[in-house]
């Protein structure tokens, strides 16, 4: 299982970092909260989001 940062996900989806944070806020993208300021996205959560959008 791979784990990605918000920056990495933004690059993969070709969107702004702020858009990824908005997806997280709207609970469209599940995250693992490593600490108060460190969020990580699993490969599974990313694939789930991508499949939802198609």
N, C-alpha and C positions, 0 to 999 in steps of 0.2 A: 504494500500500500504506500503510495506516494503522498506527501504532504506539501502543499504550496503556500507561499506567502500571498498577500493581497496584490503586491506588485507583479508577481509571476502570473497570477490569474488574469490580471488586467492585460498583460502582454499577450497571453494566450488567446484571450477573447477579443483582442484589439480594441479595447475600451479604456476610458480613463479610470484611474484608481478610485475616484469619487463615485463612479458608477458601481463599482464592485462593493464599496461600502454601503451604497443605497440598496443593493440587492440583499446584503446582509441585514440591514436595518428592517427591510420589508419581509425578512425571513424566507426569501426565495433561494438563498444560498446558505447552506448550513456551515457553521464554523466550529473550530475547536479553539477555545479561549485559553491560551498558554499562560497569560497574565493579563493585567488590566489593559495593556497596550499592544499585546502580541496575539494576533489572530492568525489561525492557519486553516486552510481549506483542504480537505482530503480529495483524492482523485475521485473517489466514489461520489462525494457531494457535488463535485464539478460536473461529472458525467450526468448525474441526475438532473442538474440544472439545464445542461445542454439538451438533453432528451426532452425536457419539458418545453423548451423553446422551439423545438422543431415542429 
